Amino acid sequence: MNYRILGKTGFRISEISLGTWQVGGKWGNTFDAQLADRILDTAIEGGVNFLDTADVYSDGLSEKAVGRALKRHQQRIYVATKCGRQIRPHTNEGYKPDVLRGFVEDSLRRLQVETLDLIQLHCPPTQVYYRPEIFELFDRLKEEGKILNLGVSVQKVEEALKSIEFPNVTSVQIIFNMFRHRPAELFFREARRKNVGIIVRVPLASGLLSGQFSRDTQFGKDDHRTFNRDGSSFDKGETFSGIPYETGLRTVEELREQLSGRNLVHTALRWILEFPEVSTVIPGASRPEQVTDNLAALRMSALSTSEKQAIDQVYEKEIKSLVHQRW
């Protein structure tokens, strides 16, 4: 495992870490606590020391699984969780300091820790980034010893840029992959200038970049890849990175042709890690074997200049007009 510094947190974290949205079962399936434990143990035993979770993942069961993992392992493991998505309806008006404080305290109990290493606002409405009182709350929580650091998880580059105007924001979690290039422009440069860590989520575009899907692939009715393709439940960009499924399948085939001989999953992760501004990438896993396969990307040789150019050309041709100015 290789390690990088997570911005001004000073945390030295694994380049490939673990996102736990679907840990313990595929999206929409019943949570399996024993499976979650095996996935987490596989990651930690493979050198992962950074786990990303959220209070809404499996209604808090993901946080509880992470808390159990912390008890089983002696080494220092950094945990990032998120708050805000429990607000219903999820509007700017619902974001209140006392509400967010309650979420933080609930996460502390589920994780069975006294202090959260990193608490992240969980893709709040854009208006929240213009409310200093929300960000000031986390300074008070830090003074009280309940958190060490504040971060944000964003949908849009504009939100990422606005968030890092607040000096207490230490990290930004953002979608960045071979189908979503825009963060590497202005935002990466500004984050580096301000020493803000970058956590990359959705690196495989909800599995599209695994190359394992086809037109005949069936997803469960409770899987967001079935019900959220049009963004009817939450931001469309979270599902297949916001591109139409058929377009994604066609583009994956073009990438296969351009990257002949490369494992597509490993290439997708390696491409992200080629950007030095990235602190860590957090692919999810619904089986221990997926964790092991993701970590194998670290043994892959660096991409050549011609391979990077080919990826850029495919993006320009097939994807850019669909996503670049939207997110």
C-alpha positions as MATLAB code, in Angstrom:
seq = 'MNYRILGKTGFRISEISLGTWQVGGKWGNTFDAQLADRILDTAIEGGVNFLDTADVYSDGLSEKAVGRALKRHQQRIYVATKCGRQIRPHTNEGYKPDVLRGFVEDSLRRLQVETLDLIQLHCPPTQVYYRPEIFELFDRLKEEGKILNLGVSVQKVEEALKSIEFPNVTSVQIIFNMFRHRPAELFFREARRKNVGIIVRVPLASGLLSGQFSRDTQFGKDDHRTFNRDGSSFDKGETFSGIPYETGLRTVEELREQLSGRNLVHTALRWILEFPEVSTVIPGASRPEQVTDNLAALRMSALSTSEKQAIDQVYEKEIKSLVHQRW';
ca = [
       0.000    0.000    0.000;
       1.071    3.556   -0.710;
       0.013    6.443    1.507;
      -0.650   10.130    0.914;
      -1.348   13.101    3.209;
      -5.008   14.162    3.466;
      -4.467   17.897    3.180;
      -4.270   19.912    6.369;
      -5.624   17.055    8.471;
      -2.086   15.680    8.393;
      -3.503   12.151    8.217;
      -1.327    9.746    6.243;
      -3.930    7.599    4.516;
      -4.019    4.753    2.009;
      -4.107    5.734   -1.663;
      -6.909    3.242   -2.230;
      -9.310    3.190    0.680;
     -12.838    1.881    1.163;
     -16.208    3.499    0.649;
     -18.954    1.736    2.597;
     -22.191    2.770    0.883;
     -22.930   -0.811   -0.167;
     -20.755   -2.660    2.359;
     -22.676   -5.645    3.711;
     -24.741   -6.158    0.586;
     -25.349   -4.771   -2.868;
     -27.363   -1.594   -3.232;
     -30.938   -2.239   -2.146;
     -30.257   -5.634   -0.561;
     -30.736   -6.534    3.093;
     -27.697   -5.606    5.185;
     -25.499   -8.593    6.064;
     -23.423   -7.748    9.150;
     -21.083  -10.740    8.791;
     -20.393   -9.889    5.155;
     -19.709   -6.276    6.131;
     -17.204   -7.458    8.733;
     -15.388   -9.623    6.177;
     -15.201   -6.783    3.657;
     -13.821   -4.372    6.235;
     -11.294   -6.895    7.545;
     -10.092   -7.655    4.018;
      -9.520   -3.963    3.378;
      -7.695   -3.314    6.641;
      -5.540   -6.431    6.287;
      -4.660   -5.198    2.786;
      -3.248   -1.957    4.176;
      -6.326    0.278    3.991;
      -6.350    2.708    6.931;
      -9.112    5.087    5.800;
     -12.810    4.152    5.837;
     -15.547    6.399    4.497;
     -19.088    5.926    5.766;
     -22.248    7.967    6.446;
     -25.101    7.998    8.909;
     -27.608    7.148    6.158;
     -25.770    4.139    4.756;
     -28.025    1.179    5.588;
     -29.743    3.365    8.210;
     -26.658    3.551   10.400;
     -25.646   -0.101   10.104;
     -22.610    0.823    8.021;
     -21.320    3.080   10.797;
     -21.892    0.322   13.335;
     -19.933   -2.131   11.172;
     -17.050    0.347   10.938;
     -17.183    0.773   14.717;
     -16.871   -2.995   15.179;
     -13.892   -3.057   12.813;
     -12.137   -0.415   14.899;
     -12.477   -2.705   17.925;
     -11.031   -5.712   16.063;
      -7.919   -4.001   14.743;
      -5.134   -2.359   16.731;
      -3.556   -0.188   14.044;
      -4.588    3.440   13.514;
      -7.585    3.562   11.212;
      -9.007    6.900   10.158;
     -12.769    7.140    9.803;
     -14.713    9.705    7.820;
     -18.457    9.847    8.190;
     -21.102   12.247    6.871;
     -24.190   14.051    8.070;
     -27.097   15.987    6.628;
     -28.877   13.542    4.338;
     -31.235   12.520    7.120;
     -32.903   15.907    6.775;
     -36.327   15.406    5.185;
     -37.082   17.133    2.963;
     -33.450   17.692    2.105;
     -33.578   21.465    1.812;
     -31.435   24.404    2.823;
     -33.988   25.342    5.473;
     -33.542   21.971    7.174;
     -29.859   22.633    7.840;
     -29.692   23.998   11.381;
     -26.751   23.866   13.800;
     -28.687   21.993   16.497;
     -29.899   19.407   13.966;
     -26.376   18.773   12.669;
     -25.016   18.586   16.211;
     -27.508   15.803   16.919;
     -26.343   13.889   13.861;
     -22.707   14.138   14.972;
     -23.554   12.836   18.431;
     -25.545    9.932   16.943;
     -22.568    8.984   14.741;
     -20.243    9.039   17.751;
     -22.517    6.518   19.477;
     -22.831    4.221   16.473;
     -19.082    4.257   15.807;
     -18.346    3.856   19.534;
     -15.702    6.576   19.505;
     -15.215    9.765   21.489;
     -14.030   11.869   18.556;
     -14.750   11.753   14.818;
     -11.585   11.961   12.717;
     -13.479   13.622    9.879;
     -17.125   14.668    9.659;
     -18.354   15.702    6.208;
     -21.437   17.615    5.189;
     -23.200   15.122    2.933;
     -23.893   16.847   -0.391;
     -25.946   19.690    1.078;
     -28.020   22.032   -1.113;
     -25.909   24.712   -2.759;
     -27.348   27.462   -0.543;
     -25.775   25.852    2.544;
     -22.308   26.816    1.272;
     -23.299   30.458    1.728;
     -24.185   30.102    5.423;
     -21.207   30.739    7.712;
     -23.156   29.695   10.817;
     -23.290   26.116    9.543;
     -19.515   25.930    9.157;
     -18.908   27.743   12.455;
     -20.777   24.952   14.279;
     -17.942   22.569   13.504;
     -15.382   24.862   15.073;
     -17.362   24.561   18.300;
     -17.611   20.789   17.944;
     -13.837   20.653   17.490;
     -13.319   22.751   20.623;
     -15.566   20.293   22.495;
     -13.445   17.343   21.311;
     -16.229   15.746   19.289;
     -14.520   16.117   15.913;
     -10.983   16.601   14.657;
     -11.752   17.862   11.162;
     -14.532   19.094    8.905;
     -14.909   18.129    5.275;
     -17.603   18.326    2.634;
     -18.945   15.909    0.070;
     -20.102   17.815   -3.001;
     -21.970   17.302   -6.235;
     -20.595   20.222   -8.221;
     -17.203   21.785   -8.799;
     -18.724   25.176   -7.937;
     -19.713   23.822   -4.505;
     -16.225   22.448   -3.979;
     -14.674   25.822   -4.764;
     -17.110   27.652   -2.500;
     -16.574   25.216    0.382;
     -12.816   25.719    0.535;
     -13.331   29.426    1.129;
     -14.066   28.335    4.710;
     -10.695   27.806    6.423;
     -11.969   24.961    8.612;
     -12.791   22.778    5.582;
      -9.901   20.306    5.426;
     -11.098   17.935    2.695;
     -13.499   17.699   -0.216;
     -15.058   14.488   -1.446;
     -15.975   14.677   -5.127;
     -16.873   12.475   -8.091;
     -13.885   12.156  -10.409;
     -13.300    9.385  -12.917;
     -12.664    8.684  -16.606;
     -16.224    9.896  -17.261;
     -15.914   13.051  -15.114;
     -12.792   15.141  -15.817;
     -13.798   18.658  -14.796;
     -12.527   18.621  -11.171;
      -8.961   18.316  -12.474;
      -9.162   21.807  -13.933;
      -9.558   24.733  -11.537;
     -10.633   22.860   -8.408;
      -7.598   20.586   -8.099;
      -5.307   23.582   -8.453;
      -7.152   25.574   -5.788;
      -7.332   22.627   -3.401;
      -3.595   22.122   -3.707;
      -2.959   25.825   -3.099;
      -5.056   25.739    0.081;
      -3.758   22.337    1.221;
      -7.217   20.746    1.086;
      -7.354   16.966    0.817;
      -9.250   15.398   -2.080;
     -11.251   12.203   -1.575;
     -12.444   10.716   -4.864;
     -15.726    8.823   -4.837;
     -17.631    6.953   -7.590;
     -14.320    6.085   -9.306;
     -15.912    3.321  -11.383;
     -19.057    5.267  -12.347;
     -21.375    2.994  -10.330;
     -19.643   -0.046  -11.805;
     -19.850    0.968  -15.463;
     -16.080    1.289  -15.657;
     -15.665   -2.260  -14.417;
     -16.615   -3.374  -17.900;
     -18.833   -6.081  -16.410;
     -22.208   -4.690  -17.545;
     -24.165   -5.194  -20.755;
     -27.530   -4.254  -22.179;
     -28.921   -7.398  -20.554;
     -27.638   -6.628  -17.047;
     -30.477   -6.448  -14.527;
     -30.226   -4.361  -11.354;
     -32.489   -4.843   -8.345;
     -35.571   -2.649   -8.023;
     -34.097   -1.027   -4.889;
     -30.723   -0.413   -6.565;
     -30.163    3.266   -7.433;
     -28.878    2.107  -10.821;
     -32.491    1.152  -11.528;
     -34.518    3.920   -9.909;
     -32.251    6.979  -10.070;
     -31.031    7.069  -13.660;
     -33.098   10.204  -14.238;
     -32.191   11.764  -10.880;
     -35.691   11.319   -9.459;
     -34.452   10.320   -5.971;
     -31.157   12.207   -5.599;
     -28.598   13.881   -7.822;
     -28.394   12.143  -11.174;
     -24.633   12.475  -11.146;
     -24.347    9.825   -8.416;
     -25.698    7.156  -10.792;
     -23.404    6.151  -13.675;
     -21.748    9.593  -13.219;
     -24.820   11.156  -14.809;
     -24.442    9.684  -18.294;
     -27.060    7.529  -20.068;
     -26.475    3.825  -19.499;
     -26.292    2.976  -23.211;
     -23.760    5.744  -23.782;
     -21.684    4.378  -20.928;
     -21.661    0.873  -22.365;
     -20.579    2.140  -25.785;
     -17.858    4.314  -24.283;
     -16.513    1.461  -22.186;
     -16.062   -0.561  -25.363;
     -14.123    2.311  -26.924;
     -11.896    2.487  -23.870;
     -11.275   -1.267  -24.099;
     -10.091   -0.836  -27.678;
      -7.820    2.076  -26.799;
      -6.389    0.353  -23.697;
      -5.834   -3.075  -25.131;
      -4.410   -5.486  -22.560;
      -5.209   -3.276  -19.554;
      -7.563   -4.391  -16.793;
     -10.304   -1.759  -16.929;
     -10.946   -1.539  -13.173;
      -7.258   -1.189  -12.421;
      -6.847    1.361  -15.200;
      -9.758    3.452  -13.899;
      -8.249    3.573  -10.401;
      -4.700    4.098  -11.673;
      -5.868    6.996  -13.873;
      -7.243    8.809  -10.809;
      -4.088    8.208   -8.781;
      -1.961    9.724  -11.548;
      -3.188   13.102  -10.240;
      -0.961   14.080   -7.301;
      -3.658   16.349   -5.850;
      -5.782   13.282   -5.054;
      -5.330   12.089   -1.472;
      -7.284    8.848   -1.786;
      -9.838    7.063   -3.921;
     -12.673    5.198   -2.166;
     -14.197    2.464   -4.343;
     -16.951    0.502   -2.664;
     -17.249   -3.259   -2.408;
     -20.111   -5.686   -1.916;
     -17.779   -8.700   -1.598;
     -14.284   -9.167   -0.096;
     -13.011  -10.247   -3.511;
     -13.814   -6.819   -4.914;
     -11.638   -5.199   -2.254;
      -8.733   -7.459   -3.168;
      -9.170   -6.726   -6.862;
      -9.322   -2.970   -6.290;
      -6.104   -3.042   -4.279;
      -4.392   -4.921   -7.113;
      -4.499   -1.657   -9.082;
      -1.549   -0.525   -6.955;
       0.640   -3.108   -8.707;
      -0.265   -1.815  -12.140;
       2.335    0.108  -14.104;
       1.810    3.805  -14.694;
      -0.230    4.830  -17.700;
       1.719    5.977  -20.712;
       1.299    9.413  -22.253;
      -0.446    7.871  -25.252;
      -2.869    5.969  -23.007;
      -3.759    9.151  -21.115;
      -4.273   10.957  -24.396;
      -6.555    8.169  -25.602;
      -8.675    8.423  -22.438;
      -8.921   12.199  -22.909;
      -9.942   11.786  -26.546;
     -12.711    9.319  -25.688;
     -13.995   11.711  -23.026;
     -13.991   14.647  -25.442;
     -15.812   12.636  -28.095;
     -18.421   10.757  -26.088;
     -18.864   12.219  -22.609;
     -17.875   15.858  -22.222;
     -20.980   17.426  -23.729;
     -23.183   15.400  -21.367;
     -21.509   16.183  -18.036;
     -18.742   18.757  -18.153;
     -20.722   21.955  -17.526;
     -23.392   20.257  -15.408;
     -21.207   19.107  -12.534;
];
